[in-house]
Amino acid sequence: MVVHEIIDKRFPGGSRVRVGVEAVELSSGKTAVVLIELPYGDGPEENPGASVTNACDVIIPDLFRRLYGPMGLAPQDLRFFEHYPKKLRPGRNQRQEFHEIFLSFNGTNFCGPPTWRPVPDALLLEIAANCPRLAGIADHIED
């Protein structure tokens, strides 16, 4: 299963976030849901507002409520990640950034505040192998 969509979400105060979402099934049977930072702008595949990092605690509960919960996926079957492609990180070390996102589950939905953890190289390679749009993830791994 490979799912790709663009999420366009408005916050209660009116600001927006638009991120790419890729979902792939892992060998463990869990589903990896990758939130991808889009270039800044107001085009259909650009982000006019908050970053993935600053919006993940709004996006993840929305995805679960609208999509993954109704599909029958249990919270423990989902793993969430954020991905910043290399080209979006000017002025930094020019490497991609990729982290696993953790949120609590309150019995109904995911809730914040989020925490982040580095992703093991083997898992990065598995995600890349199962999702052609994320093939560049392998660049994250140093020799």
KOLKE-319918 format. One record per atom (N, C-alpha, C, O): residue in one letter; y, x, z. Coordinates in steps of 0.2 Angstrom, whole numbers, padded with zeros to 4 digits, always signed. Layout:
aYXZ
...
END
This chain:
m-0006+0004+0000
m+0000+0000+0000
m+0006+0004+0000
m+0007+0009+0004
v+0010+0004-0005
v+0017+0007-0005
v+0022+0001-0006
v+0022-0003-0011
v+0027+0001-0001
v+0032-0004-0002
v+0039-0001-0002
v+0040+0004+0002
h+0043-0003-0007
h+0050+0000-0007
h+0055-0006-0007
h+0054-0011-0011
e+0060-0005-0003
e+0065-0010-0003
e+0072-0007-0001
e+0071-0002+0003
i+0077-0010-0002
i+0084-0008+0001
i+0085-0013+0006
i+0086-0019+0004
i+0087-0011+0012
i+0089-0016+0017
i+0097-0016+0018
i+0099-0010+0018
d+0100-0021+0017
d+0107-0022+0018
d+0108-0026+0024
d+0107-0032+0024
k+0111-0024+0029
k+0111-0027+0036
k+0119-0027+0038
k+0122-0022+0038
r+0121-0033+0040
r+0128-0033+0044
r+0127-0033+0051
r+0122-0037+0054
f+0131-0029+0055
f+0131-0029+0062
f+0135-0035+0064
f+0139-0038+0061
p+0134-0037+0071
p+0138-0043+0073
p+0146-0042+0072
p+0149-0046+0071
g+0148-0036+0073
g+0155-0034+0072
g+0158-0034+0065
g+0164-0033+0064
g+0153-0035+0060
g+0155-0035+0053
g+0154-0029+0049
g+0154-0029+0043
s+0152-0023+0052
s+0151-0017+0049
s+0144-0017+0046
s+0140-0022+0048
r+0142-0013+0041
r+0136-0014+0037
r+0132-0007+0037
r+0135-0002+0038
v+0126-0008+0035
v+0122-0002+0034
v+0117-0004+0028
v+0115-0010+0028
r+0116+0001+0024
r+0111-0001+0018
r+0107+0006+0018
r+0109+0011+0018
v+0100+0005+0019
v+0095+0010+0019
v+0089+0009+0014
v+0088+0003+0013
g+0086+0014+0012
g+0080+0013+0008
g+0074+0012+0013
g+0075+0015+0019
v+0069+0009+0012
v+0063+0008+0016
v+0057+0009+0012
v+0056+0006+0006
e+0053+0014+0014
e+0046+0015+0011
e+0041+0014+0016
e+0042+0016+0022
a+0036+0010+0014
a+0030+0009+0019
a+0024+0011+0016
a+0022+0009+0010
v+0020+0015+0019
v+0014+0018+0016
v+0008+0017+0022
v+0010+0018+0028
e+0002+0016+0020
e-0003+0016+0024
e-0006+0023+0026
e-0007+0027+0021
l-0007+0025+0032
l-0009+0031+0034
l-0017+0031+0035
l-0020+0026+0035
s-0020+0037+0035
s-0027+0037+0035
s-0030+0035+0042
s-0035+0033+0043
s-0025+0035+0047
s-0027+0032+0054
s-0027+0024+0054
s-0029+0021+0059
g-0025+0021+0048
g-0025+0014+0048
g-0018+0011+0050
g-0017+0005+0049
k-0014+0015+0052
k-0007+0013+0054
k-0003+0013+0048
k-0004+0016+0043
t+0003+0010+0048
t+0008+0010+0043
t+0014+0014+0045
t+0017+0013+0050
a+0016+0019+0040
a+0022+0023+0041
a+0027+0019+0038
a+0027+0018+0032
v+0033+0018+0041
v+0039+0014+0039
v+0044+0020+0039
v+0046+0022+0044
v+0047+0022+0033
v+0052+0027+0033
v+0058+0024+0031
v+0059+0021+0025
l+0063+0025+0035
l+0070+0023+0034
l+0074+0029+0031
l+0074+0034+0034
i+0076+0028+0024
i+0079+0033+0021
i+0087+0032+0020
i+0089+0027+0018
e+0090+0037+0022
e+0098+0037+0022
e+0099+0038+0014
e+0097+0042+0011
l+0104+0033+0012
l+0106+0033+0006
l+0113+0036+0005
l+0117+0037+0010
p+0115+0039-0001
p+0122+0042-0002
p+0127+0037+0000
p+0127+0031+0000
y+0133+0040+0003
y+0138+0036+0005
y+0142+0032-0001
y+0143+0036-0006
g+0143+0026-0001
g+0147+0022-0006
g+0145+0015-0006
g+0142+0013-0001
d+0148+0011-0010
d+0147+0004-0010
d+0142+0001-0016
d+0142-0005-0017
g+0139+0006-0020
g+0135+0004-0025
g+0128+0001-0022
g+0127+0001-0016
p+0124-0002-0026
p+0118-0006-0024
p+0113-0001-0021
p+0109-0004-0017
e+0113+0005-0022
e+0109+0010-0019
e+0112+0015-0015
e+0111+0021-0015
e+0118+0013-0012
e+0122+0018-0008
e+0124+0014-0001
e+0123+0008-0001
n+0125+0018+0004
n+0126+0015+0010
n+0134+0015+0012
n+0137+0021+0012
p+0137+0009+0013
p+0144+0009+0014
p+0146+0010+0022
p+0152+0010+0024
g+0141+0011+0026
g+0142+0011+0033
g+0138+0015+0038
g+0138+0021+0036
a+0135+0013+0043
a+0132+0017+0048
a+0126+0021+0045
a+0123+0019+0040
s+0124+0026+0048
s+0119+0030+0046
s+0112+0027+0049
s+0112+0023+0053
v+0107+0030+0046
v+0100+0027+0048
v+0099+0029+0056
v+0097+0024+0059
t+0102+0034+0058
t+0101+0036+0065
t+0105+0031+0070
t+0102+0029+0075
n+0111+0029+0067
n+0115+0024+0071
n+0113+0017+0071
n+0115+0013+0074
a+0109+0016+0066
a+0107+0009+0064
a+0100+0007+0065
a+0098+0001+0065
c+0095+0012+0067
c+0088+0011+0067
c+0086+0006+0072
c+0081+0002+0072
d+0090+0005+0078
d+0089+0000+0083
d+0090-0007+0081
d+0089-0012+0084
v+0094-0008+0075
v+0095-0014+0072
v+0090-0016+0067
v+0088-0021+0066
i+0089-0011+0063
i+0085-0011+0057
i+0078-0013+0058
i+0075-0017+0056
i+0075-0009+0063
i+0068-0009+0065
i+0066-0016+0067
i+0061-0019+0065
p+0070-0019+0072
p+0068-0026+0074
p+0069-0031+0069
p+0065-0036+0068
d+0074-0030+0064
d+0074-0035+0059
d+0068-0034+0054
d+0066-0039+0052
l+0066-0028+0053
l+0060-0027+0048
l+0054-0030+0051
l+0050-0034+0048
f+0053-0029+0058
f+0047-0032+0061
f+0048-0040+0061
f+0043-0043+0060
r+0053-0043+0063
r+0054-0050+0063
r+0053-0053+0056
r+0050-0058+0055
r+0056-0050+0051
r+0056-0053+0044
r+0050-0052+0040
r+0048-0056+0036
l+0047-0046+0041
l+0042-0043+0036
l+0035-0041+0040
l+0030-0045+0038
y+0035-0037+0044
y+0029-0034+0047
y+0026-0039+0052
y+0019-0039+0051
g+0029-0042+0056
g+0026-0047+0060
g+0023-0052+0057
g+0017-0054+0058
p+0027-0056+0052
p+0023-0061+0048
p+0018-0059+0044
p+0013-0063+0042
m+0017-0052+0042
m+0012-0049+0038
m+0006-0048+0043
m+0000-0047+0040
g+0006-0049+0049
g+0001-0049+0054
g+0000-0042+0056
g-0005-0040+0060
l+0005-0037+0055
l+0004-0030+0058
l+0007-0031+0065
l+0012-0033+0067
a+0003-0028+0070
a+0004-0027+0077
a+0009-0021+0078
a+0009-0017+0074
p+0013-0022+0083
p+0018-0016+0084
p+0014-0009+0085
p+0017-0004+0082
q+0008-0009+0088
q+0005-0003+0088
q+0002+0000+0082
q+0000+0006+0081
d+0002-0004+0076
d+0000-0002+0070
d+0006+0001+0066
d+0004+0003+0060
l+0012+0001+0068
l+0017+0004+0065
l+0020+0010+0068
l+0020+0011+0074
r+0022+0015+0063
r+0025+0021+0065
r+0032+0021+0061
r+0032+0020+0055
f+0037+0022+0064
f+0044+0022+0061
f+0047+0029+0060
f+0046+0033+0065
f+0050+0031+0055
f+0053+0037+0053
f+0060+0037+0050
f+0061+0032+0047
e+0064+0042+0051
e+0070+0042+0048
e+0070+0048+0043
e+0067+0053+0045
h+0073+0048+0037
h+0073+0053+0032
h+0080+0054+0029
h+0082+0049+0027
y+0082+0060+0030
y+0089+0062+0027
y+0087+0067+0021
y+0085+0072+0022
p+0087+0064+0015
p+0086+0069+0009
p+0091+0075+0009
p+0096+0075+0012
k+0088+0080+0007
k+0092+0087+0007
k+0099+0086+0004
k+0104+0089+0006
k+0100+0082-0002
k+0106+0082-0005
k+0112+0078-0001
k+0117+0079-0003
l+0109+0075+0004
l+0114+0071+0008
l+0117+0075+0014
l+0121+0072+0018
r+0115+0081+0015
r+0116+0085+0021
r+0121+0091+0019
r+0120+0097+0022
p+0126+0090+0016
p+0131+0096+0014
p+0134+0099+0020
p+0135+0095+0025
g+0135+0105+0020
g+0138+0108+0026
g+0133+0110+0032
g+0134+0113+0037
r+0127+0107+0031
r+0121+0109+0036
r+0117+0114+0033
r+0119+0117+0028
n+0111+0115+0035
n+0106+0120+0033
n+0103+0118+0026
n+0099+0122+0024
q+0105+0113+0023
q+0103+0110+0017
q+0095+0109+0017
q+0092+0109+0011
r+0092+0108+0022
r+0085+0106+0023
r+0085+0098+0024
r+0090+0095+0027
q+0080+0095+0022
q+0079+0088+0023
q+0078+0087+0031
q+0076+0092+0034
e+0079+0082+0033
e+0078+0080+0040
e+0073+0074+0040
e+0074+0069+0037
f+0068+0075+0045
f+0063+0069+0045
f+0061+0069+0052
f+0059+0074+0055
h+0062+0063+0056
h+0060+0062+0063
h+0056+0056+0064
h+0057+0051+0060
e+0052+0056+0069
e+0049+0049+0071
e+0053+0046+0075
e+0056+0049+0080
i+0054+0039+0075
i+0058+0035+0079
i+0054+0031+0084
i+0049+0028+0082
f+0056+0031+0090
f+0052+0027+0095
f+0057+0022+0098
f+0062+0024+0100
l+0054+0016+0098
l+0058+0010+0102
l+0053+0007+0106
l+0047+0007+0105
s+0055+0004+0112
s+0051+0000+0116
s+0049-0007+0112
s+0053-0009+0108
f+0044-0010+0115
f+0042-0017+0112
f+0042-0021+0118
f+0039-0020+0123
n+0046-0027+0118
n+0047-0031+0124
n+0042-0037+0124
n+0043-0042+0127
g+0037-0037+0120
g+0032-0042+0119
g+0034-0047+0113
g+0029-0051+0111
t+0040-0047+0111
t+0042-0051+0105
t+0044-0046+0099
t+0043-0048+0094
n+0048-0041+0101
n+0051-0037+0096
n+0052-0030+0098
n+0052-0029+0105
f+0054-0025+0094
f+0056-0019+0096
f+0063-0019+0099
f+0067-0023+0096
c+0065-0015+0103
c+0071-0015+0106
c+0073-0007+0108
c+0069-0003+0109
g+0080-0006+0109
g+0082+0001+0110
g+0083+0002+0117
g+0081-0002+0121
p+0085+0008+0119
p+0088+0013+0114
p+0082+0017+0111
p+0077+0018+0114
p+0084+0020+0105
p+0078+0024+0102
p+0078+0031+0104
p+0083+0034+0107
t+0072+0034+0103
t+0072+0041+0105
t+0068+0044+0098
t+0065+0040+0094
w+0069+0051+0097
w+0067+0054+0091
w+0062+0060+0093
w+0063+0063+0098
r+0058+0061+0088
r+0053+0067+0089
r+0052+0070+0083
r+0051+0067+0078
p+0051+0077+0082
p+0049+0080+0076
p+0042+0077+0074
p+0038+0075+0078
v+0041+0078+0067
v+0035+0075+0064
v+0030+0081+0063
v+0033+0086+0059
p+0024+0081+0065
p+0019+0086+0063
p+0019+0087+0055
p+0019+0082+0052
d+0018+0094+0053
d+0018+0095+0046
d+0012+0091+0042
d+0013+0089+0037
a+0006+0091+0045
a+0001+0087+0042
a+0003+0080+0041
a+0001+0077+0036
l+0006+0077+0045
l+0008+0070+0044
l+0014+0069+0039
l+0013+0065+0035
l+0018+0074+0038
l+0023+0074+0033
l+0020+0075+0026
l+0022+0071+0022
l+0015+0079+0026
l+0011+0080+0019
l+0007+0073+0018
l+0007+0072+0012
e+0004+0070+0023
e+0001+0064+0021
e+0005+0058+0018
e+0004+0055+0014
i+0011+0058+0022
i+0016+0053+0019
i+0018+0054+0012
i+0018+0050+0008
a+0020+0061+0011
a+0022+0063+0004
a+0016+0062-0001
a+0018+0059-0007
a+0010+0063+0001
a+0005+0062-0004
a+0004+0055-0006
a+0001+0053-0011
n+0005+0050-0001
n+0004+0043-0003
n+0011+0039-0005
n+0010+0033-0006
c+0016+0043-0006
c+0022+0039-0008
c+0026+0044-0013
c+0030+0048-0010
p+0025+0043-0019
p+0029+0048-0024
p+0036+0048-0023
p+0039+0054-0024
r+0040+0043-0021
r+0047+0044-0020
r+0049+0048-0014
r+0054+0051-0014
l+0044+0050-0010
l+0045+0054-0004
l+0042+0061-0005
l+0041+0065+0000
a+0040+0063-0011
a+0036+0069-0012
a+0040+0075-0010
a+0037+0080-0008
g+0046+0075-0010
g+0051+0081-0008
g+0050+0082-0001
g+0053+0087+0002
i+0047+0078+0003
i+0046+0079+0010
i+0043+0086+0012
i+0044+0089+0016
a+0038+0088+0007
a+0035+0094+0008
a+0040+0100+0008
a+0038+0105+0011
d+0046+0099+0006
d+0051+0104+0006
d+0053+0106+0013
d+0056+0111+0015
h+0052+0101+0017
h+0054+0101+0024
h+0050+0106+0028
h+0052+0109+0033
i+0044+0108+0026
i+0039+0112+0029
i+0041+0119+0027
i+0041+0121+0021
e+0042+0124+0032
e+0043+0131+0031
e+0037+0135+0030
e+0032+0133+0034
d+0036+0139+0026
d+0030+0144+0026
d+0030+0148+0032
d+0025+0152+0032
END
